[in-house]
Amino acid sequence: MRKLQLCLTFFSVFVCTAISYAQNNVVIEGYVFEEYNRGFLNEVKITVFERSGVYLGEIQSDTIGHFSYPVEANKTYVLQYEKKI
């Protein structure tokens, strides 16, 4: 019985943490496409910065040009993109 109680306690803490995380974060997502909507671009490197210039990370668009990156809510971010031709 003690083992089950510990598992349930851990599960409750995990669920509360996950809910808290979900409320404080959002996902930046979109598609990268050519000018005049001539088609989506795959393998575009997208670098994410905070507005202050602090580097957060890099992602790459997939085969249909889609990208997503989790960030904190209620902040402003800058995305820089690069495509090798």
Secondary structure, DSSP 8 states (H G I E B T S, - for coil): -HHHHHHHHHHHHHHHHHHHHHHHEEEEEEE-B-GGG--B-SS-EEEEEETTS-EEEEEE--TTSEEEEEEESS--EEEEEE---
